[in-house]
Amino acid sequence: MTEDWSPRTLAVQALGRIDEATRALVPPIHVSSTFIRDPDNLYRAGDIYGRPDNATVREAESVIAALEGAAAALVLGSGMSAAVALFLSLGPGAHIVAPRAMYWGLRAWLINEAPAFGLKVDLVEAEDSSAIGSAVRCGETKLIWLETPSNPMWGVSDIAAAADMAHAVGAALAVDSTCATPIFSRPLELGADVVMHSATKYLNGHSDVLAGALAFAGEDALLERTREIRKAHGLILHPFEAFLLIRGMRTLDVRVRAAAANAMELAQRLSNHAGVLAVLYPGLPHHAGHEIAARQMRGGFGGMLSIRLRGGADAAVATAARVKLWKRATSLGGVESLVEHRASIEGESSPCPPDLLRLSAGIEDVEDLWRDLDRAIGG
């Protein structure tokens, strides 16, 4: 399809490609694990073995690259495998600057596992650009990692400022844009070198696929090294999951806009609720990161928010226990609304307040969501 089409159109039509062999509107799922050699033992068709080579996987990568305005994209078996593959591609001795508040699973990997691979990590308050600037080391820092908005506190980092700091010391900037989605934020346009998605979440959007994605600004050494890490470590995405991911992305635009509209309405109402101490949502004017979010997010602020309950941890856990429509489950970004007491999940080392509930607003009727939540908070 022409590059003039909007991201919404590109996603809906999955780039508009059809299966040339059958003229099918929906391309087939290619599941073969191996491919036929030519009589002279070469592979002129290009595909050799299913671990690095699969047409359905490449189709998903093409859609993601188009949505992010990227030169190329890689899909992997999960969001964690995508992030880890990128970190491992930096090599032993590399220094990484990452947020103190971020997805807890990756934070735990950086603290507990990364040193075994020779990686050095500094965790900083990434919403403060000066803290990032103080942490970078010229000639040693290879990557600044941002997550914005950050899970589950929804802090906002300045992508353009971080990109300038990274490039000034010869490092790359990678942005976990899982919750912003390419509908609301395009970090590569702000100077980032890599965008990461836990494609399990909004890109797929139906809570039935585990997948990760990396979109690269250039076809460079970082991309090639990460591709080799994916191949060597078997961090692959199965063709059927790639097919489901493509299917999910066809409705990405309408889903995330509906979820963001629900999140904004709920955030505004919850801000005036007697049982709520604070609402964390970058779309609210009083949010500390609202100005930056408004500058680097277009058309919405996402479907994720958190609330802090006046009654503390006990009130938060009790509220989650009383909901009927909201589902108590880990993950986010599906069409259904989820609620979770994050401190219970993350453990004692978590920076997440014990009175916090994370809310993933789905696309149900907002009045139903409000009624269920209001009743649960009120007891």
NORWOFEN-V590919 format. One record per residue. RES is the residue in one letter. OMEGA is omega as a letter, one per 40 degrees, with the letter a starting at -180 (NA if undefined). Layout:
BEGIN
res->[RES | RES]
omega->[OMEGA | OMEGA]
END
This chain:
BEGIN
res->[M | T | E | D | W | S | P | R | T | L | A | V | Q | A | L | G | R | I | D | E | A | T | R | A | L | V | P | P | I | H | V | S | S | T | F | I | R | D | P | D | N | L | Y | R | A | G | D | I | Y | G | R | P | D | N | A | T | V | R | E | A | E | S | V | I | A | A | L | E | G | A | A | A | A | L | V | L | G | S | G | M | S | A | A | V | A | L | F | L | S | L | G | P | G | A | H | I | V | A | P | R | A | M | Y | W | G | L | R | A | W | L | I | N | E | A | P | A | F | G | L | K | V | D | L | V | E | A | E | D | S | S | A | I | G | S | A | V | R | C | G | E | T | K | L | I | W | L | E | T | P | S | N | P | M | W | G | V | S | D | I | A | A | A | A | D | M | A | H | A | V | G | A | A | L | A | V | D | S | T | C | A | T | P | I | F | S | R | P | L | E | L | G | A | D | V | V | M | H | S | A | T | K | Y | L | N | G | H | S | D | V | L | A | G | A | L | A | F | A | G | E | D | A | L | L | E | R | T | R | E | I | R | K | A | H | G | L | I | L | H | P | F | E | A | F | L | L | I | R | G | M | R | T | L | D | V | R | V | R | A | A | A | A | N | A | M | E | L | A | Q | R | L | S | N | H | A | G | V | L | A | V | L | Y | P | G | L | P | H | H | A | G | H | E | I | A | A | R | Q | M | R | G | G | F | G | G | M | L | S | I | R | L | R | G | G | A | D | A | A | V | A | T | A | A | R | V | K | L | W | K | R | A | T | S | L | G | G | V | E | S | L | V | E | H | R | A | S | I | E | G | E | S | S | P | C | P | P | D | L | L | R | L | S | A | G | I | E | D | V | E | D | L | W | R | D | L | D | R | A | I | G | G]
omega->[i | i | a | a | a | i | i | a | i | a | a | a | a | a | i | a | i | i | a | a | a | a | i | i | i | a | a | i | i | a | a | i | a | a | a | i | i | a | i | i | i | i | a | i | i | a | a | a | a | a | i | a | i | a | i | i | i | i | i | i | a | i | a | i | i | a | a | a | a | i | a | i | i | i | a | a | i | i | i | a | i | a | a | i | i | i | a | a | a | i | a | i | a | i | a | i | a | a | i | i | a | i | a | a | i | i | i | i | a | a | a | a | a | a | i | i | i | i | i | a | i | i | a | i | a | i | i | a | a | i | i | a | i | a | a | a | a | i | a | i | a | a | i | a | i | i | a | e | a | a | e | a | i | i | a | i | a | a | a | i | i | i | i | a | i | a | i | a | i | i | i | i | i | a | i | a | a | a | i | a | i | i | a | a | i | a | a | i | i | i | i | i | a | i | i | i | i | a | i | a | a | a | i | i | a | i | a | a | i | a | i | a | i | i | a | i | a | i | a | a | i | i | a | i | i | i | i | i | i | a | a | a | i | a | a | i | i | a | a | i | i | i | i | i | i | a | i | a | i | i | a | a | a | i | a | i | i | i | i | i | i | a | i | i | i | i | a | i | a | i | a | a | a | a | a | i | a | i | i | a | a | i | i | a | a | i | a | a | a | a | i | i | a | a | a | i | a | i | a | a | i | a | a | i | i | i | i | a | a | a | i | a | a | i | i | a | a | i | i | i | a | a | i | a | i | a | i | a | i | i | a | i | i | i | i | a | a | i | a | i | a | a | i | a | a | i | a | a | a | i | a | i | a | i | a | i | i | a | i | a | i | a | i | i | a | i | i | i | a | a | a | a | i | i | a | i | a | i | NA]
END
